[in-house]
Amino acid sequence: MGLATDLDYRHRPANAAQRLVQAFGSSRPGAWVFSRTLRHLDTAVARVSRGRQSAPQLLAGLPVLDLTTTGRKSGQPRTSHLISIPVGEDLALLGTNFGQPSTPAWVLNLEADPHATVTYRGRTLPVVARPATDAERAAVTERSRGIYGGYEKYQQRINGRRVRIFVVERAT
């Protein structure tokens, strides 16, 4: 079995209200707001639900997993709340950073040390990340369009920065 199955990680169709939140989140102003507030809101929702829910899951119908990497400079654990795209039996992570020009810190941390943990609905597993192959990149990019249209809009706004995509596999 793969990581997606082990975590029971899957996307369900969003309802009408959740699609409106997704449309706002993929807009330039929405991405700006969410890039500054969602992390805090998501931490609060996870605390109240004991890790079984996330703010993006409730608001936008997008399940979130927590990726804990080792800070490349600090050596300290760093946790990021991320939407993942199932790819085969594993999961893929897209370093879009809400369409901002800078590369997200978690990407740089994974490049420095690909060993991490993921937590979804209270279950934590050790993982190893690797850059997606060209074929996987194409599959993840295509699949992401059907899950969250914001990814495509983010890519258009990034202006030249190549979005790094990682395939995350269960560590053995």
Backbone torsions as a table, in degrees:
resi	resn	phi	psi	omega
1	MET	NA	153.7	179.8
2	GLY	-103.7	178.7	-175.8
3	LEU	-60.9	-44.7	-179.3
4	ALA	-59.3	-42.8	179.0
5	THR	-68.9	-45.1	-179.1
6	ASP	-58.5	-36.1	179.9
7	LEU	-91.3	-7.3	-172.8
8	ASP	54.7	43.7	-177.8
9	TYR	-90.4	120.8	178.2
10	ARG	-156.2	158.8	179.3
11	HIS	-102.0	139.6	174.7
12	ARG	-115.8	154.7	179.5
13	PRO	-60.0	138.0	178.5
14	ALA	-77.6	148.9	175.0
15	ASN	-82.2	179.2	-175.0
16	ALA	-60.1	-44.3	-179.7
17	ALA	-65.2	-40.7	178.8
18	GLN	-65.5	-35.6	176.8
19	ARG	-65.7	-34.5	175.7
20	LEU	-65.5	-42.3	177.4
21	VAL	-63.2	-41.0	177.3
22	GLN	-61.7	-42.0	179.5
23	ALA	-63.1	-42.9	177.3
24	PHE	-64.0	-45.1	-178.7
25	GLY	-63.0	-27.3	-179.8
26	SER	-87.3	-10.0	176.2
27	SER	-77.1	160.1	179.5
28	ARG	-58.2	-49.5	179.3
29	PRO	-65.2	-39.5	179.7
30	GLY	-64.5	-43.0	178.5
31	ALA	-62.9	-38.4	178.3
32	TRP	-62.8	-47.0	179.9
33	VAL	-62.2	-50.5	-176.6
34	PHE	-66.8	-33.5	179.9
35	SER	-64.5	-23.5	-178.4
36	ARG	-101.2	-19.0	-174.6
37	THR	-118.8	-27.7	-170.9
38	LEU	-62.0	-38.9	-179.4
39	ARG	-57.4	-44.6	-178.3
40	HIS	-69.9	-43.6	178.1
41	LEU	-63.1	-42.1	-178.9
42	ASP	-65.7	-39.2	177.4
43	THR	-61.5	-42.5	179.8
44	ALA	-64.8	-45.8	179.7
45	VAL	-63.0	-42.0	179.0
46	ALA	-63.3	-39.8	179.9
47	ARG	-64.6	-47.4	-178.4
48	VAL	-64.8	-38.9	-177.6
49	SER	-90.4	4.5	-177.4
50	ARG	56.4	41.8	174.7
51	GLY	80.9	4.4	-177.1
52	ARG	-91.1	-12.9	178.7
53	GLN	-135.7	163.4	175.5
54	SER	-136.4	158.1	178.1
55	ALA	-60.5	-47.0	178.4
56	PRO	-62.1	-31.7	177.8
57	GLN	-65.2	-46.6	-178.8
58	LEU	-70.4	-46.3	-174.0
59	LEU	-79.7	-38.5	-171.5
60	ALA	-124.2	2.0	-179.7
61	GLY	70.0	23.8	-177.7
62	LEU	-112.9	112.5	-179.6
63	PRO	-69.0	140.8	-177.0
64	VAL	-119.1	136.9	170.9
65	LEU	-112.9	155.8	176.8
66	ASP	-98.1	124.4	176.0
67	LEU	-104.2	121.9	177.2
68	THR	-110.7	115.1	179.4
69	THR	-108.1	174.4	172.1
70	THR	-100.4	124.7	179.9
71	GLY	-57.7	128.2	-175.4
72	ARG	-67.3	-27.6	179.4
73	LYS	-98.4	-42.6	-173.9
74	SER	-86.8	-27.7	-174.0
75	GLY	76.4	4.1	-178.3
76	GLN	-92.7	153.5	176.5
77	PRO	-65.5	137.0	179.5
78	ARG	-129.9	123.6	-177.3
79	THR	-108.9	132.7	177.0
80	SER	-123.3	141.4	177.1
81	HIS	-93.9	118.2	-172.5
82	LEU	-134.1	146.3	169.5
83	ILE	-85.2	139.2	-178.8
84	SER	-118.8	153.7	178.5
85	ILE	-113.5	118.4	176.1
86	PRO	-61.0	133.3	176.8
87	VAL	-135.0	106.1	-172.5
88	GLY	62.4	-129.6	178.7
89	GLU	-92.1	-3.4	-176.6
90	ASP	-109.9	-172.7	-179.1
91	LEU	-124.2	148.1	177.5
92	ALA	-116.8	146.0	177.9
93	LEU	-120.7	134.1	-179.2
94	LEU	-109.2	126.0	-178.6
95	GLY	-86.0	62.6	-176.0
96	THR	-83.4	-28.0	-179.4
97	ASN	54.1	42.8	178.5
98	PHE	57.9	25.7	178.5
99	GLY	80.1	13.9	178.0
100	GLN	-82.8	156.7	-175.6
101	PRO	-69.3	-21.5	-176.6
102	SER	-86.4	150.4	175.6
103	THR	-76.7	135.3	-179.9
104	PRO	-65.8	147.6	-177.6
105	ALA	-59.4	-36.3	-178.0
106	TRP	-62.0	-31.7	177.4
107	VAL	-64.3	-48.3	-179.7
108	LEU	-63.5	-37.0	177.2
109	ASN	-64.3	-42.7	178.5
110	LEU	-66.3	-35.0	177.6
111	GLU	-66.1	-33.4	178.9
112	ALA	-78.1	-35.4	180.0
113	ASP	-150.0	106.3	-174.9
114	PRO	-75.3	-4.9	179.2
115	HIS	-84.2	132.2	-176.3
116	ALA	-154.5	-175.0	170.1
117	THR	-129.9	152.9	171.6
118	VAL	-123.2	144.1	177.7
119	THR	-127.6	130.5	177.7
120	TYR	-141.8	122.7	179.7
121	ARG	51.5	43.4	175.0
122	GLY	84.5	-2.5	179.7
123	ARG	-105.8	126.4	-178.0
124	THR	-113.2	133.3	179.3
125	LEU	-133.8	144.1	174.2
126	PRO	-75.6	141.8	-178.2
127	VAL	-137.0	164.6	171.3
128	VAL	-128.3	133.2	-179.7
129	ALA	-105.1	147.1	175.0
130	ARG	-141.8	151.5	176.7
131	PRO	-61.3	141.0	177.9
132	ALA	-67.3	143.5	172.7
133	THR	-70.4	168.7	178.5
134	ASP	-58.9	-41.6	179.2
135	ALA	-65.7	-41.4	178.0
136	GLU	-66.0	-40.4	177.9
137	ARG	-56.9	-46.3	-179.5
138	ALA	-62.7	-43.5	-179.9
139	ALA	-65.8	-42.9	-179.4
140	VAL	-66.7	-43.3	179.3
141	THR	-61.0	-45.2	179.5
142	GLU	-64.3	-46.5	-178.0
143	ARG	-66.1	-34.9	-177.8
144	SER	-63.8	-30.5	179.3
145	ARG	-60.2	-37.5	-179.8
146	GLY	-79.4	-13.9	-178.7
147	ILE	-97.3	-46.5	-179.3
148	TYR	-151.4	109.3	-177.8
149	GLY	-62.9	-17.5	179.4
150	GLY	-61.0	-31.1	-179.5
151	TYR	-57.1	-44.5	-179.4
152	GLU	-66.1	-40.9	178.2
153	LYS	-67.0	-39.0	177.4
154	TYR	-59.9	-46.0	-178.9
155	GLN	-58.9	-39.2	179.3
156	GLN	-65.5	-32.0	-177.5
157	ARG	-85.1	-15.3	-173.6
158	ILE	-69.3	-26.9	176.1
159	ASN	59.9	69.3	171.3
160	GLY	96.5	-22.4	178.7
161	ARG	-76.4	127.3	177.5
162	ARG	-78.6	124.5	178.3
163	VAL	-68.9	123.9	176.3
164	ARG	-81.4	134.9	178.2
165	ILE	-120.9	130.1	178.8
166	PHE	-115.3	141.1	168.6
167	VAL	-97.8	127.7	-177.1
168	VAL	-109.0	122.4	-177.4
169	GLU	-119.0	151.2	177.6
170	ARG	-62.8	131.6	177.9
171	ALA	-71.7	142.7	179.8
172	THR	-105.4	NA	NA
